[in-house]
Amino acid sequence: MKTLIQFLFASLILLTGIQTVNAQNTEDDKPVYKITGKIIEKGNDTPVAYAAVALIDVESQKSIVGSIADFDGVFIITGFGTGTYQVQVTFMGFQTFDSPIIQVTEQNSNINLDIISLETEAVALQEVTVIGQRDLIEEKVDRTIYNAENDKTLIGGDAADVMRRVPMLSVDLDGNVSMRGSSNILVLINGKQSAIVASNVADALKQIPAEEIKAIEVITSPSAKYDAEGTGGVINIVTKKNNLQGASLNINSSAGFRGSNLGLNASLKKGKMAWTLGGFGRAGYNILGSFENQQYITNADGAILNIRQTADTRNRMMFGRYNLGWDFEIDKFNFLTSSLSFGVRNMRNNQDGLLTETFFEDVLINSLLRDVNVANLSNNVDFNFNYTRTYEKPMKEFSVSALYSQNNLTNDFINSLYNGTFDDIVSRVKNNNAGINQEFTIQLDYVTPIGTGKNQILEYGAKNILRKAVSDFAYFEAEGADGEFVENPDVRFSNEFSYDQNVTAAYASLTTSILEKYSLKAGMRYEYTNISADFRNSEMAADIPSFGLWVPSVNLSRKLAKGNMIKAAYNRRVQRPSLNFLNPNINAANPQQISQGNPLLDPELTDNYEMSYSTFFKGSSLNFTSYFRNTSGSIQPVRTVLDDDIIFTTFENIGQEKAYGFSIFSNVNLSGKFSLNGSVDGYYARLDNGLDDPLYAASNEGFVLSGRLFANYSLPNNWQIQSFTFARGRQVQLQGTAGGFGVYGLNLNKQFNEKRGSIGFGAENFFTKEFTIRNELYTPTIMQQSTIGLRNMNFKVNFSYRIGKLTMEPSRRKKRGVSNDDLKEGSESGAGAVMNNN
């Protein structure tokens, strides 16, 4: 660890040194010309972070150099000589500021403009005309932002579709998200998290329509203020908020060959009080596919069994989410916000004609036919409340946030076995798995400037999370197609599992500027976790000891000329196992591949090291990032053989993961009407389960590559065309590989009635009848090859319309809220929602 830290910071110092030497060689003994200042919002003295600052030559009216204000609104312009200039400041929602004419000479080389106040820009929305393309990707000091509201190809999609377009993120066809190859990430919605997200990220993303998303923020090196979870980093989904005066109603709809959606959103804001009411529904249908599986199992005597499986698949789904929000500005310094939301998620999956054939030395010894029906249903309710207190002193703020969330889950399957002639059902097996996830959180945060400097910010706070989850599972058997189900009394198959978790945390973080062009953000977080778990119908007990964790983080950045920046970072992250991995319910929907969680899992720890460089040229941006990730106690699946022909999967803390990676992405504005952006992400993974027994020892390594490309062109008469493609290569896993895949789409959109409405046509994967993903598994006793087919060619018509006239009113404060997600999500064996090991 020490060597890696020295390498990162030595590299940073080396690059800085090269920059300094170059400057010295070219400038010799000439004075250093510099213009500084601080940008605030007029009326409340709030810093305007990340405003764009340009130095304009008065004679030619051309921009000479530029800069970006930091988090505190402070900017520094260098890299210019003597002359006559003006400083121009721009930021969305504010009027452009032009300074008085500045005469720069050798005697007047260091100029401080002191405070620059920006006035808000109040205009009617239908009168706004946007010229050219707004950037889809923005690189900020501490995060990368994908502006989803500018992407018209997303109409009719969901949050998973948005994630596929975001640099550094990868989303498989089931909606499982990973960042730089790691699926252990913190996912927030407007800085908060509900139980539905903690239960299963993939399912939660399907409940959020793309039209409701304003932006996706990717934070690869979170500060101590964030919960310690998420070895890969933090993803914040920013939805469209109501910062408007007046009343409005928005209608969004889409109808397609495989899916349709309808959304209604209303808002009302008068004076200091605002209400929002939103709801949407999304249906998926006609989702057909196929399943093939072939596995070779070597028994103790060396005999090899060959098991082949095939089936046709059908999926149907229905999602809905409804929310009511309320904001109240008590006075200049005190604010209240609250929200209440309800959600439903119904998924029904069918395997028709699951044929299982068993061969011994190429001789068929057994043939079984089954139908499998899986019902994955849930509903959830979330209540958030937040109080914020600000002060006369800029950047000083205190907030109290609370969250209550409950998610009710039902995950059942019925496996129907046919007789030897495949004519009639001879028996049925049913598994009922009802679960409840409850979560209550309270959080205190305090932010204050310290010292006499303007660039020193201290943040500290505390948080407590109480979680309770219950899984009530039972197996039943019945004869024939209509026989009565009888419960299996074995406590391994019918029981109730209760899991309680209490996480108490405190943090402190300091942000400061050092050596003029350097910024440092360092912090420490401590978390203490207490867990209890038991079974109702047996003496089995899960004795899980309490544990405490220190979680440090360091972020260092150096501003270069013309707005370029280099950053280095280190942080430690913890990933607690979600009930996805803990649930002891035995999932045997496919009798040849069964799985079960492990209630005794410990958290896994990851050390992250990162270095990045950002540059801008001719209206385009380019970012290079390299990183190293080392995970100990990694939660990995362990696969063994039961009854000579069944693959059994559970989970253990026996893994070691190392990843060496890079990412490159660019946003290019080729003209005022055409923009192009793309990215390439790659990493070399090494995995080892650390076992010596040759029967169970496993290790694997390899390179994983993914990429995306997006193009946008504005046509005359308010027409717009956009295209998108994403591809991910084969992923390396501990005991095999997961197949790669690619998706693409095209959208044509027309705005009408002064841009109040739009109508468009979209097509997805229109040249591909069926995608196939091939997965492989290798152990000393198992060789398995499975193929999943999905027919997701889709054609859709999109329509949206806005009723009501609204006037823009920029928000006077940054909303705070509770943010939880310290649970490792997903699994290599396809585990489903919390308390659902499906």
C-alpha positions in Angstrom: 0.0 0.0 0.0 2.8 2.4 1.0 4.5 1.8 -2.3 1.4 2.5 -4.3 0.7 5.8 -2.5 4.3 6.9 -3.1 3.9 6.0 -6.8 0.7 8.0 -7.1 2.0 11.2 -5.5 5.4 10.9 -7.0 3.7 10.8 -10.4 1.7 13.9 -9.5 4.8 15.8 -8.3 6.6 14.7 -11.5 3.9 16.0 -13.8 3.7 19.2 -11.8 7.5 19.6 -11.9 7.5 19.2 -15.7 4.8 21.9 -15.9 6.9 24.2 -13.7 10.1 23.6 -15.5 8.4 24.3 -18.9 7.0 27.5 -17.4 10.4 28.6 -16.1 12.2 27.8 -19.4 9.7 29.9 -21.4 9.1 32.7 -19.0 12.6 33.2 -17.7 12.5 36.1 -15.2 9.3 37.7 -16.6 6.5 38.4 -14.1 3.7 35.9 -13.7 0.4 37.4 -14.8 -2.6 36.4 -12.8 -6.3 37.4 -12.3 -8.2 36.1 -9.3 -11.7 36.5 -7.9 -14.7 34.9 -6.3 -18.1 34.3 -7.9 -21.3 34.5 -5.8 -25.0 34.6 -6.4 -26.4 38.1 -5.9 -28.8 38.5 -3.0 -27.7 35.5 -0.9 -23.9 35.5 -1.2 -23.9 31.7 -2.1 -20.8 30.7 -4.1 -21.4 29.7 -7.7 -19.3 26.6 -8.0 -17.9 25.5 -11.4 -18.9 28.7 -13.3 -17.0 29.2 -16.5 -14.5 32.2 -16.6 -13.0 33.5 -19.9 -10.4 36.2 -20.5 -11.4 38.2 -23.6 -9.0 40.3 -25.6 -10.8 43.6 -26.1 -9.3 44.3 -29.5 -10.0 40.9 -31.2 -12.9 39.9 -28.9 -11.4 36.4 -28.8 -11.1 34.2 -25.7 -7.4 34.0 -24.7 -7.5 31.6 -21.8 -10.1 30.3 -19.4 -10.7 28.8 -16.0 -13.4 27.0 -14.0 -14.4 28.3 -10.5 -13.8 25.8 -7.7 -16.4 24.5 -5.2 -16.2 27.9 -3.3 -16.6 30.0 -6.4 -12.9 31.0 -6.5 -11.1 31.2 -9.8 -7.5 31.9 -11.0 -6.6 32.8 -14.6 -3.0 32.5 -15.7 -1.2 31.8 -19.0 -1.5 35.2 -20.6 0.7 38.3 -21.1 0.3 42.1 -21.2 -2.7 43.6 -22.9 -6.2 45.0 -22.6 -8.8 42.4 -21.4 -12.3 41.8 -20.1 -13.2 38.9 -17.8 -16.5 37.1 -18.8 -18.3 34.8 -16.4 -21.1 32.4 -17.5 -23.2 29.8 -15.8 -26.6 28.3 -16.6 -29.5 30.1 -14.9 -27.5 33.4 -14.5 -26.9 36.4 -16.6 -23.5 36.7 -18.3 -21.1 39.0 -16.4 -18.6 41.2 -18.2 -16.0 43.0 -16.1 -14.8 46.5 -16.7 -11.8 46.7 -19.1 -8.5 45.6 -17.4 -5.1 46.9 -18.4 -2.4 44.3 -17.7 1.2 45.5 -17.6 4.4 44.3 -16.0 3.7 46.7 -13.2 0.1 45.6 -12.9 0.5 41.8 -13.2 -1.4 40.5 -10.3 -5.1 41.6 -10.3 -7.7 40.7 -7.8 -11.3 41.3 -8.9 -12.6 40.5 -5.4 -16.3 39.5 -5.4 -18.3 39.0 -8.7 -22.0 38.9 -8.2 -24.1 37.0 -10.8 -27.8 38.0 -11.2 -30.3 35.2 -11.8 -32.0 34.9 -15.2 -35.8 34.8 -15.0 -37.4 33.9 -18.4 -40.5 32.0 -19.5 -39.5 28.5 -20.6 -41.3 28.6 -23.9 -39.3 31.7 -24.9 -35.9 30.0 -24.5 -34.2 29.1 -27.7 -31.1 26.9 -27.3 -28.5 27.4 -30.0 -26.2 24.4 -30.7 -25.8 21.3 -28.4 -25.4 21.4 -24.7 -22.7 19.0 -23.5 -23.9 15.5 -22.6 -20.8 14.9 -20.5 -19.3 17.3 -18.0 -16.1 16.8 -16.0 -16.3 18.5 -12.6 -13.6 18.7 -9.9 -15.0 15.7 -8.0 -17.3 13.9 -10.4 -18.3 13.1 -14.0 -21.8 14.2 -15.0 -23.9 12.7 -17.8 -26.7 15.2 -18.7 -29.5 12.7 -19.6 -32.1 15.3 -20.2 -30.3 16.2 -23.5 -30.5 12.6 -24.8 -33.6 12.1 -26.8 -32.9 8.4 -27.6 -33.8 7.6 -24.0 -37.5 8.4 -24.4 -39.5 5.4 -23.5 -36.6 3.8 -21.7 -35.6 3.5 -18.0 -32.7 4.3 -15.7 -30.8 1.2 -16.9 -30.9 2.6 -20.5 -29.4 5.9 -19.2 -26.7 4.1 -17.3 -25.5 2.3 -20.5 -24.5 5.8 -21.9 -22.5 6.9 -18.9 -18.7 6.8 -19.0 -17.1 4.3 -16.6 -20.4 2.4 -16.1 -21.4 -0.9 -17.6 -24.9 -2.4 -17.5 -25.7 -6.0 -18.6 -29.0 -7.0 -20.2 -30.5 -7.7 -16.8 -29.9 -4.2 -15.7 -27.0 -5.0 -13.3 -24.7 -2.0 -13.0 -20.9 -2.1 -12.5 -18.3 0.7 -12.3 -14.9 -0.1 -13.7 -15.7 -3.8 -13.4 -17.0 -3.6 -9.9 -20.7 -4.3 -9.1 -20.2 -3.1 -5.5 -21.4 0.5 -5.9 -23.3 3.1 -3.9 -26.5 4.1 -5.8 -28.3 7.2 -4.6 -31.4 9.0 -5.9 -31.2 12.7 -5.4 -28.6 12.0 -2.7 -30.9 9.5 -0.9 -31.6 5.8 -1.0 -34.7 3.8 -0.4 -35.1 0.1 0.5 -36.0 -0.7 -3.1 -32.5 0.4 -4.2 -30.8 -1.5 -1.3 -32.8 -4.6 -2.2 -31.8 -4.8 -5.8 -30.3 -2.1 -7.9 -31.3 -3.7 -11.2 -34.9 -3.9 -10.3 -35.0 -0.3 -8.9 -33.6 1.1 -12.1 -36.5 -0.4 -14.1 -38.9 1.7 -11.9 -37.4 5.0 -13.0 -38.3 6.3 -16.4 -35.6 7.9 -18.4 -37.7 11.0 -18.9 -37.6 11.7 -15.2 -33.8 11.7 -15.0 -31.9 15.0 -15.3 -28.4 13.7 -14.9 -26.2 10.8 -13.6 -23.2 11.7 -11.4 -20.3 9.3 -11.2 -18.0 9.8 -8.2 -15.1 7.4 -8.3 -13.3 8.6 -5.2 -16.0 9.5 -2.6 -15.0 11.7 0.5 -15.5 10.7 4.1 -18.9 12.4 4.0 -20.3 9.4 2.0 -21.1 6.1 3.6 -18.1 3.7 3.4 -19.9 1.3 1.2 -19.4 0.9 -2.5 -16.0 -0.4 -3.5 -16.4 0.8 -7.0 -17.6 4.3 -6.1 -20.9 6.3 -6.0 -23.6 6.9 -8.6 -26.1 9.6 -7.9 -29.3 9.7 -10.1 -30.5 13.3 -10.2 -34.1 13.6 -11.2 -35.8 16.7 -12.6 -36.7 19.0 -9.7 -39.2 21.8 -9.5 -37.4 25.1 -9.2 -40.2 27.0 -10.9 -43.0 29.5 -10.1 -46.4 28.6 -11.4 -48.3 25.5 -12.3 -47.6 22.8 -14.9 -48.6 19.4 -16.1 -46.3 17.2 -18.1 -47.4 14.1 -20.1 -44.9 11.5 -21.3 -45.8 8.4 -23.1 -44.3 5.7 -25.3 -45.8 2.7 -27.1 -43.6 0.0 -28.6 -43.4 -3.5 -29.8 -42.1 -4.8 -26.5 -42.9 -2.1 -24.0 -45.0 1.0 -23.3 -45.1 3.6 -20.6 -47.3 6.5 -19.4 -46.2 9.3 -17.0 -48.0 12.3 -15.6 -46.2 14.9 -13.5 -47.8 18.0 -12.0 -46.2 20.8 -10.1 -47.4 23.9 -8.3 -45.3 26.6 -6.7 -46.5 29.8 -5.2 -44.2 31.9 -3.1 -42.5 30.0 -0.4 -44.4 26.7 -0.8 -44.2 24.1 -3.6 -46.0 20.8 -4.2 -45.2 18.1 -6.8 -47.3 15.1 -7.7 -45.9 12.5 -10.1 -46.7 9.0 -11.3 -45.8 6.7 -14.1 -46.3 3.2 -15.2 -44.3 1.0 -17.4 -45.2 -2.4 -19.0 -43.0 -4.9 -20.7 -44.4 -7.7 -22.8 -43.6 -9.9 -25.8 -40.2 -10.4 -24.3 -39.2 -13.8 -25.7 -35.9 -15.7 -25.5 -34.2 -19.0 -25.1 -32.0 -20.9 -22.6 -29.4 -23.6 -23.2 -27.1 -25.2 -20.7 -24.6 -28.0 -21.0 -22.6 -29.2 -18.0 -20.0 -31.9 -17.5 -19.5 -33.2 -14.0 -16.6 -35.5 -13.0 -17.5 -37.8 -10.1 -15.1 -39.2 -7.5 -14.6 -42.4 -9.6 -13.7 -40.4 -12.7 -17.0 -41.0 -14.5 -18.3 -38.0 -16.4 -22.0 -37.0 -16.6 -23.1 -34.8 -19.4 -26.3 -32.8 -18.7 -28.0 -30.8 -21.4 -30.9 -28.3 -20.9 -33.0 -26.3 -23.3 -36.1 -24.1 -22.9 -38.0 -21.2 -24.4 -38.4 -18.2 -22.1 -41.2 -15.6 -21.8 -41.1 -12.5 -19.6 -43.8 -10.0 -18.6 -43.4 -7.0 -16.3 -45.3 -4.1 -14.8 -43.7 -1.3 -12.9 -45.2 1.8 -11.3 -44.0 4.6 -9.0 -46.0 7.4 -7.5 -44.7 10.3 -5.4 -45.8 13.4 -3.5 -43.4 16.1 -2.6 -43.6 19.3 -0.5 -41.1 22.2 0.0 -41.4 25.1 2.3 -39.1 28.1 2.8 -39.8 29.2 6.4 -37.6 32.2 6.0 -34.3 33.3 4.5 -32.3 30.7 6.5 -34.7 27.8 7.3 -36.1 25.3 4.8 -38.2 22.1 5.1 -38.6 19.4 2.5 -40.4 16.1 2.6 -41.6 13.4 0.2 -43.8 10.3 0.2 -43.5 7.7 -2.6 -45.0 4.4 -3.4 -43.7 1.8 -5.9 -44.8 -1.5 -7.3 -42.7 -4.0 -9.3 -44.2 -7.2 -10.8 -42.1 -9.6 -12.9 -43.3 -12.9 -14.2 -40.8 -15.2 -15.9 -41.6 -18.5 -17.6 -39.4 -21.4 -18.8 -41.6 -23.4 -21.2 -40.5 -26.9 -21.9 -37.4 -27.1 -19.8 -35.9 -30.3 -21.1 -33.1 -31.9 -19.1 -31.2 -34.8 -20.6 -28.6 -36.8 -18.7 -25.9 -38.7 -20.6 -23.3 -41.2 -19.3 -20.6 -42.0 -21.8 -22.8 -40.5 -24.6 -25.7 -42.8 -23.6 -29.0 -41.1 -22.7 -29.9 -42.4 -19.2 -32.6 -39.9 -18.2 -34.9 -37.3 -19.8 -37.1 -34.9 -17.8 -39.5 -32.2 -19.0 -40.6 -29.3 -16.8 -42.4 -26.0 -16.9 -41.1 -23.3 -14.5 -43.1 -20.2 -13.5 -41.4 -17.5 -11.4 -43.4 -14.6 -9.8 -41.1 -11.8 -8.5 -43.4 -9.2 -6.9 -42.8 -6.3 -4.6 -44.2 -3.0 -3.3 -42.4 -0.3 -1.4 -43.1 3.0 0.5 -40.5 5.7 1.3 -40.9 8.8 3.5 -38.1 11.4 3.6 -37.9 14.5 5.7 -35.2 17.2 5.8 -34.6 20.4 7.7 -31.8 22.8 6.6 -30.5 25.8 8.4 -28.2 28.3 6.6 -26.4 31.4 8.0 -25.3 34.8 7.0 -21.8 33.4 6.7 -21.5 31.8 3.2 -21.2 28.0 3.0 -22.2 27.6 6.7 -25.0 25.1 7.0 -26.7 22.6 9.3 -29.1 19.9 8.3 -31.1 17.1 9.8 -32.4 14.3 7.6 -34.6 11.3 8.2 -35.7 8.3 6.1 -38.2 5.5 6.7 -38.5 2.9 4.0 -40.2 -0.5 3.7 -40.1 -3.0 0.9 -42.5 -6.0 0.8 -41.3 -8.9 -1.4 -42.8 -12.0 -2.8 -40.7 -14.4 -4.8 -42.3 -17.7 -5.6 -41.8 -20.4 -8.2 -43.7 -23.5 -9.3 -41.8 -26.3 -11.0 -44.1 -28.7 -12.8 -42.7 -32.1 -13.8 -44.2 -34.1 -16.7 -44.4 -37.9 -16.9 -42.2 -40.2 -19.1 -44.3 -39.5 -22.2 -44.4 -35.8 -21.6 -48.2 -35.8 -21.8 -49.3 -35.1 -18.3 -48.0 -33.3 -15.2 -47.0 -36.0 -12.6 -45.9 -33.7 -9.7 -45.3 -30.1 -8.8 -42.9 -28.3 -6.4 -43.6 -24.8 -5.1 -41.4 -22.4 -3.2 -42.9 -19.4 -1.4 -40.5 -16.8 -0.2 -42.1 -13.7 1.4 -39.8 -11.0 2.7 -40.0 -7.6 4.4 -37.1 -5.1 4.4 -37.4 -2.1 6.8 -35.0 0.7 7.2 -34.9 3.8 9.4 -32.1 6.4 9.2 -31.4 9.7 10.9 -28.5 11.9 9.8 -26.9 15.1 11.0 -24.5 17.2 8.8 -22.7 20.5 9.6 -20.6 22.5 7.1 -18.6 25.6 8.1 -15.7 27.7 6.7 -12.8 27.9 9.1 -9.8 30.1 9.6 -9.2 33.4 7.8 -8.9 31.9 4.3 -11.8 31.6 1.9 -11.0 28.1 0.7 -11.1 26.1 3.9 -14.2 24.1 4.6 -14.8 21.7 7.5 -17.6 19.1 7.3 -18.6 16.7 10.0 -21.6 14.7 10.9 -23.1 11.5 12.3 -25.6 8.9 11.1 -27.5 5.9 12.4 -29.1 3.2 10.2 -31.5 0.6 11.6 -32.3 -2.3 9.3 -34.6 -5.3 9.7 -35.2 -8.0 7.2 -37.4 -11.1 7.4 -37.6 -14.0 5.0 -40.4 -16.4 5.5 -39.8 -19.3 3.1 -41.4 -22.7 2.6 -41.4 -25.6 0.1 -44.6 -27.5 -0.9 -45.2 -30.6 -3.0 -48.3 -31.7 -4.9 -49.3 -34.6 -7.1 -50.6 -34.1 -10.6 -51.7 -30.9 -12.1 -54.5 -30.2 -9.5 -53.3 -31.9 -6.3 -53.2 -30.1 -3.0 -49.8 -28.7 -2.0 -48.4 -30.2 1.3 -45.6 -28.3 3.1 -42.2 -29.9 3.5 -41.5 -30.0 7.3 -37.7 -30.0 7.0 -36.4 -26.8 8.6 -33.9 -26.4 5.8 -36.8 -25.9 3.3 -39.4 -24.2 5.5 -38.4 -21.6 8.1 -38.3 -17.9 8.9 -35.0 -16.0 8.9 -34.7 -12.7 10.7 -31.8 -10.3 10.2 -31.2 -7.1 12.2 -28.4 -4.6 11.5 -27.4 -1.4 13.3 -24.8 0.9 11.7 -23.6 3.9 13.6 -21.2 6.3 11.9 -19.4 9.6 12.3 -17.2 11.5 9.9 -15.0 14.7 9.5 -13.7 16.1 6.2 -11.5 19.1 5.5 -11.3 20.9 2.1 -8.4 23.4 1.7 -6.2 25.0 -1.0 -2.5 24.7 -0.7 0.4 26.2 -2.7 -2.0 28.3 -4.7 -2.9 25.8 -7.4 -3.4 22.7 -5.2 -6.6 21.6 -3.6 -6.8 19.0 -0.9 -9.8 17.2 0.5 -9.1 14.7 3.2 -11.3 13.0 5.8 -11.9 10.1 8.1 -15.0 8.1 8.8 -15.7 5.5 11.5 -18.5 3.0 11.3 -19.6 0.5 13.9 -21.9 -2.4 12.9 -23.9 -4.7 15.1 -25.7 -7.6 13.6 -28.1 -10.3 15.0 -29.8 -13.1 13.1 -31.8 -16.2 14.0 -34.2 -18.8 12.7 -37.7 -19.2 14.1 -38.3 -22.9 13.6 -35.0 -24.4 14.7 -32.1 -24.0 17.0 -29.8 -22.8 14.2 -28.3 -19.5 15.0 -26.1 -17.1 13.1 -23.5 -15.8 15.6 -22.1 -12.7 13.8 -19.7 -10.6 15.8 -19.9 -6.8 15.9 -17.1 -4.9 14.1 -15.8 -1.3 13.7 -14.0 0.2 10.7 -11.9 3.2 10.1 -12.3 4.6 6.5 -9.8 7.2 5.3 -10.0 9.2 2.1 -7.6 11.7 0.4 -8.2 13.7 -2.8 -5.5 16.0 -4.2 -5.8 18.1 -7.4 -3.6 20.5 -9.2 -4.9 23.2 -11.6 -3.0 23.5 -14.8 -3.1 26.2 -17.5 -6.3 26.7 -19.6 -8.6 24.9 -17.2 -6.7 21.6 -17.3 -6.5 19.5 -14.1 -4.7 16.6 -12.7 -6.0 14.6 -9.7 -4.8 11.8 -7.4 -6.9 10.0 -4.9 -6.9 7.2 -2.3 -9.8 5.9 -0.3 -10.9 2.8 1.5 -14.3 1.3 1.0 -16.3 -1.4 2.8 -19.0 -3.6 1.2 -21.4 -5.3 3.6 -23.2 -8.3 2.1 -26.8 -7.6 1.3 -29.5 -10.1 2.2 -29.2 -11.1 -1.5 -26.1 -13.1 -0.3 -27.3 -13.9 3.2 -30.8 -15.4 2.5 -30.8 -19.1 3.5 -33.7 -19.9 1.3 -32.8 -22.6 -1.2 -33.6 -21.6 -4.7 -34.2 -24.7 -6.8 -36.3 -23.3 -9.7 -33.8 -25.1 -11.9 -33.2 -28.4 -10.1 -29.8 -28.8 -11.8 -28.5 -25.4 -10.5 -29.5 -24.5 -7.0 -28.2 -21.7 -4.8 -28.4 -20.6 -1.2 -27.1 -17.6 0.8 -24.7 -17.6 3.7 -25.8 -15.7 6.8 -22.3 -15.7 8.3 -20.6 -13.5 5.6 -18.3 -10.7 6.7 -17.9 -7.4 4.9 -15.2 -7.0 2.2 -12.6 -4.2 2.2 -11.2 -2.4 -0.8 -8.3 0.1 -1.2 -8.7 2.3 -4.2 -5.9 4.3 -5.9 -6.6 6.7 -8.8 -5.0 9.3 -11.0 -6.7 11.3 -13.7 -6.0 14.1 -16.2 -8.6 16.4 -17.8 -8.0 18.8 -20.6 -10.2 21.0 -22.9 -9.5 22.2 -26.4 -11.7 23.9 -29.0 -14.9 23.3 -27.2 -14.1 19.6 -26.5 -13.1 17.8 -23.4 -10.8 14.8 -22.9 -10.2 12.7 -19.7 -7.7 10.0 -18.9 -7.9 8.0 -15.7 -5.9 5.1 -14.4 -6.6 3.2 -11.2 -5.7 0.2 -9.0 -8.2 -1.6 -6.8 -7.3 -4.2 -4.2 -10.1 -6.1 -2.4 -9.6 -8.4 0.6 -12.2 -10.8 2.0 -14.0 -10.6 -1.3 -17.4 -12.3 -1.4 -17.1 -15.0 -4.0 -19.4 -17.8 -5.1 -18.3 -21.3 -4.2 -19.7 -24.1 -6.4 -19.7 -27.8 -5.5 -21.5 -30.9 -6.7 -24.5 -32.5 -4.9 -25.9 -35.9 -5.6 -23.5 -36.4 -8.5 -25.3 -34.2 -11.0 -26.5 -30.9 -9.2 -24.4 -27.7 -9.1 -24.8 -26.0 -5.7 -23.7 -22.4 -5.3 -23.2 -20.5 -2.0 -20.9 -17.6 -1.0 -17.8 -17.2 1.2 -15.3 -14.5 2.2 -12.4 -16.4 0.6 -11.6 -14.2 -2.4 -8.8 -11.8 -3.4 -9.5 -9.3 -6.2 -7.1 -7.0 -7.9 -7.9 -4.8 -10.8 -5.6 -2.5 -12.9 -7.6 -0.3 -15.1 -7.9 2.8 -17.3 -10.7 4.8 -18.9 -10.7 7.4 -21.6 -13.6 9.5 -22.6 -14.2 12.6 -24.8 -17.0 15.0 -25.7 -16.4 16.6 -29.0 -18.5 19.5 -30.5 -17.8 19.2 -34.2 -20.1 22.1 -35.0 -23.0 24.1 -33.5 -25.3 21.3 -34.6 -23.3 18.1 -34.4 -21.7 16.6 -31.3 -20.0 13.3 -30.7 -18.9 11.6 -27.5 -17.5 8.3 -26.6 -15.5 6.4 -24.1 -13.3 3.3 -23.7 -13.0 1.5 -20.4 -10.7 -1.4 -19.6 -9.1 -3.3 -16.7 -7.0 -6.3 -16.1 -8.5 -8.5 -13.3 -6.8 -11.1 -11.1 -9.0 -13.2 -8.8 -8.0 -15.9 -6.3 -10.1 -17.6 -3.7 -7.0 -18.4 -1.5 -7.7 -22.1 -1.0 -5.0 -24.8 -1.1 -7.2 -27.8 -1.6 -6.9 -28.6 -5.4 -10.5 -29.7 -5.4 -11.7 -26.2 -4.5 -8.8 -23.9 -5.3 -9.6 -21.4 -8.1 -8.0 -18.4 -9.7 -8.5 -16.5 -12.9 -7.2 -13.4 -14.7 -7.8 -11.5 -17.9 -8.5 -8.2 -19.6 -12.1 -6.8 -19.8 -12.9 -4.0 -22.3 -16.1 -2.0 -23.0 -16.9 1.1 -25.0 -19.7 3.4 -26.1 -20.4 6.0 -28.7 -23.1 8.6 -28.9 -23.9 11.1 -31.8 -26.4 14.0 -31.8 -27.4 16.2 -34.8 -29.9 19.1 -34.8 -31.8 19.4 -38.1 -33.8 22.4 -39.3 -37.4 23.0 -38.2 -36.9 21.6 -34.6 -36.0 18.1 -35.8 -33.2 16.1 -34.0 -31.6 12.8 -34.7 -29.6 10.8 -32.2 -27.8 7.4 -32.2 -26.2 5.3 -29.6 -24.2 2.1 -29.3 -22.6 0.2 -26.3 -20.6 -2.9 -26.2 -19.0 -4.9 -23.4 -16.5 -7.7 -23.8 -16.3 -11.0 -22.0 -16.0 -10.5 -18.2 -13.5 -12.5 -16.1 -15.0 -14.3 -13.1 -13.4 -16.5 -10.4 -14.5 -19.8 -12.0 -15.1 -18.8 -15.6 -16.3 -16.0 -17.7 -19.5 -14.1 -18.5 -20.2 -13.4 -22.1 -20.1 -10.0 -23.8 -22.9 -8.2 -25.6 -23.8 -5.0 -27.4 -26.9 -2.8 -27.9 -27.6 0.1 -30.1 -30.5 2.6 -30.9 -31.6 5.4 -33.2 -34.2 8.1 -32.4 -35.8 10.9 -34.6 -37.6 13.6 -32.7 -39.7 16.6 -33.7 -40.7 19.5 -31.4 -43.9 21.5 -32.0 -46.1 24.2 -30.5 -43.3 26.5 -29.4 -41.5 23.4 -28.0 -44.3 22.5 -25.6 -44.7 19.1 -27.2 -42.6 16.6 -29.0 -43.2 13.4 -31.0 -40.6 10.9 -32.2 -39.8 7.5 -33.5 -37.2 5.2 -32.0 -35.7 1.8 -33.0 -33.4 -0.4 -30.9 -31.3 -3.3 -32.0 -33.2 -3.3 -35.3 -30.6 -5.4 -37.2 -30.4 -8.1 -34.5 -33.2 -10.7 -34.2 -31.8 -12.2 -31.0 -28.8 -11.4 -28.7 -26.9 -14.4 -27.3 -24.7 -14.4 -24.2 -22.5 -17.3 -23.6 -21.2 -18.0 -20.0 -18.6 -20.5 -19.0 -17.8 -22.2 -15.7 -14.7 -24.2 -14.9 -13.7 -26.1 -11.7 -11.7 -29.3 -11.2 -15.0 -31.2 -11.2 -17.4 -29.0 -13.2 -17.3 -27.7 -16.8 -20.5 -25.7 -17.7 -21.4 -23.7 -20.8 -24.7 -21.9 -20.9 -26.3 -19.7 -23.6 -29.0 -17.1 -22.9 -30.9 -15.7 -25.9 -33.0 -12.4 -25.7 -35.1 -11.0 -28.5 -35.1 -7.3 -27.7 -35.5 -5.7 -31.1 -37.9 -2.8 -30.4 -39.7 -0.1 -32.3 -41.5 2.7 -30.5 -43.4 5.9 -30.9 -42.7 8.7 -28.3 -45.0 11.6 -27.3 -44.7 14.3 -24.7 -46.6 17.5 -24.0 -46.3 20.3 -21.4 -49.3 22.3 -20.2 -48.8 25.5 -18.2 -46.5 28.5 -18.2 -43.6 28.4 -15.8 -40.9 30.9 -14.9 -37.5 29.8 -14.0 -36.4 30.5 -10.4 -32.9 29.0 -9.6 -32.8 27.2 -6.3 -31.4 29.1 -3.4 -30.1 26.1 -1.6 -28.7 22.7 -2.2 -31.1 20.0 -0.9 -29.7 17.5 1.5 -31.0 14.1 2.3 -30.3 10.7 3.6 -28.1 8.4 1.5 -27.7 4.7 2.3 -26.3 1.9 0.3 -23.7 -0.2 2.1 -24.8 -3.5 0.8 -23.1 -5.6 -1.8 -25.6 -6.1 -4.6 -26.1 -8.9 -7.2 -24.3 -12.1 -7.6 -22.6 -14.2 -10.2 -25.2 -16.8 -9.9 -28.0 -14.4 -10.8 -29.3 -13.8 -7.3 -32.3 -11.5 -7.3 -33.8 -9.1 -4.9 -33.2 -8.9 -1.2 -34.6 -11.9 0.6 -34.8 -13.5 -2.8 -32.0 -15.7 -3.7 -33.3 -16.1 -7.2 
